[in-house]
Amino acid sequence: MTSQHARWAPSGAETDDPERIAIREVLALGKALYDRRMALGLTSVELAERAGISQDDIESAEEGGTEHTVGLLRALAAALDADVRLTVGRDLGSLWYKAHTA
């Protein structure tokens, strides 16, 4: 006896949905923030002090629970001694913090 299984294939509409795009971008920024903080060896408390925001705000941003405003991006970039880089694309690699050169 053989069985046949239907295979679900995404239609592509899911990748163009503005809400999904916004979620992916917030998660990408959170990952970039976490990666840069770890590269500097900072705790969330230390980064919060440097940026002048609360530790809860740092944790929320890293977890994708905060929509990043220009002001927040500037404060975080300054605290991380980095620039925020955005490139074309909506994957996790299209957003990152680039360290200032010495």
GUDO-969763 format. One record per residue (C-alpha): residue number from 1; x negated, y, z negated; residue in one letter. Coordinates in Angstrom, 3 decimals, m for minus. Layout:
N
  nr     east    north       up rest
 NUM        X        Y        Z    A
...
//
This chain:
102
  nr     east    north       up rest
   1    0.000    0.000    0.000    M
   2   m1.376    3.387    0.929    T
   3   m0.281    6.654   m0.482    S
   4   m0.306   10.060    1.054    Q
   5   m1.039   13.155   m0.935    H
   6   m0.233   16.642    0.102    A
   7   m3.164   18.953   m0.271    R
   8   m2.556   22.504   m1.380    W
   9   m4.582   25.050    0.514    A
  10   m4.639   28.704   m0.457    P
  11   m3.000   30.904    2.140    S
  12   m5.477   33.733    1.749    G
  13   m2.818   36.038    0.366    A
  14   m4.108   35.358   m3.145    E
  15   m7.473   36.924   m2.307    T
  16   m5.824   40.089   m0.947    D
  17   m3.480   40.652   m3.876    D
  18   m4.417   44.035   m5.429    P
  19   m3.746   42.789   m8.945    E
  20   m6.070   39.808   m8.484    R
  21   m8.719   42.056   m6.951    I
  22   m8.511   44.416   m9.942    A
  23   m8.841   41.487  m12.358    I
  24  m11.899   40.145  m10.529    R
  25  m13.519   43.583  m10.539    E
  26  m12.958   44.089  m14.274    V
  27  m14.361   40.618  m14.957    L
  28  m17.364   41.347  m12.738    A
  29  m18.095   44.551  m14.648    L
  30  m17.738   42.702  m17.936    G
  31  m20.187   40.034  m16.791    K
  32  m22.631   42.674  m15.567    A
  33  m22.395   44.472  m18.904    L
  34  m22.991   41.258  m20.841    Y
  35  m25.915   40.218  m18.599    D
  36  m27.655   43.588  m18.956    R
  37  m27.094   43.675  m22.721    R
  38  m28.604   40.195  m23.028    M
  39  m31.563   41.167  m20.815    A
  40  m32.291   44.011  m23.231    L
  41  m31.832   41.747  m26.251    G
  42  m29.140   43.998  m27.726    L
  43  m26.277   42.952  m29.942    T
  44  m22.828   44.332  m29.226    S
  45  m23.195   46.472  m32.363    V
  46  m26.467   47.976  m31.121    E
  47  m25.016   48.710  m27.687    L
  48  m21.921   50.263  m29.244    A
  49  m24.104   52.584  m31.315    E
  50  m26.151   53.564  m28.256    R
  51  m23.023   54.219  m26.170    A
  52  m21.121   56.008  m28.939    G
  53  m18.163   53.630  m28.769    I
  54  m16.884   50.851  m31.001    S
  55  m18.108   47.270  m31.031    Q
  56  m14.532   46.219  m30.237    D
  57  m14.684   48.347  m27.075    D
  58  m17.920   46.632  m26.018    I
  59  m16.490   43.172  m26.624    E
  60  m13.261   44.038  m24.833    S
  61  m15.187   45.391  m21.833    A
  62  m17.352   42.275  m21.660    E
  63  m14.317   40.007  m21.808    E
  64  m12.471   41.883  m19.063    G
  65   m9.908   43.363  m21.405    G
  66  m10.778   46.965  m20.627    T
  67  m10.335   48.787  m17.362    E
  68  m13.584   50.642  m16.876    H
  69  m13.251   54.392  m16.453    T
  70  m15.958   56.561  m14.941    V
  71  m16.680   57.951  m18.409    G
  72  m17.068   54.471  m19.878    L
  73  m19.328   53.398  m17.003    L
  74  m21.530   56.455  m17.533    R
  75  m21.781   55.904  m21.286    A
  76  m22.624   52.232  m20.839    L
  77  m25.139   52.882  m18.063    A
  78  m26.943   55.474  m20.203    A
  79  m26.946   53.121  m23.200    A
  80  m28.290   50.301  m21.022    L
  81  m30.947   52.501  m19.382    D
  82  m29.473   51.538  m16.032    A
  83  m27.360   52.626  m13.106    D
  84  m24.057   51.004  m12.207    V
  85  m24.223   49.515   m8.704    R
  86  m21.165   48.728   m6.630    L
  87  m21.396   47.106   m3.224    T
  88  m18.895   46.079   m0.620    V
  89  m17.208   42.873   m1.671    G
  90  m15.080   41.767   m4.523    R
  91  m17.027   38.884   m5.975    D
  92  m18.902   38.778   m9.259    L
  93  m22.155   39.720   m7.525    G
  94  m20.840   42.962   m6.067    S
  95  m21.035   44.876   m9.359    L
  96  m24.058   45.127  m11.629    W
  97  m26.257   47.325  m13.787    Y
  98  m29.660   48.056  m12.240    K
  99  m32.409   48.891  m14.688    A
 100  m34.205   52.209  m14.290    H
 101  m37.761   51.783  m13.121    T
 102  m40.498   52.843  m15.482    A
//
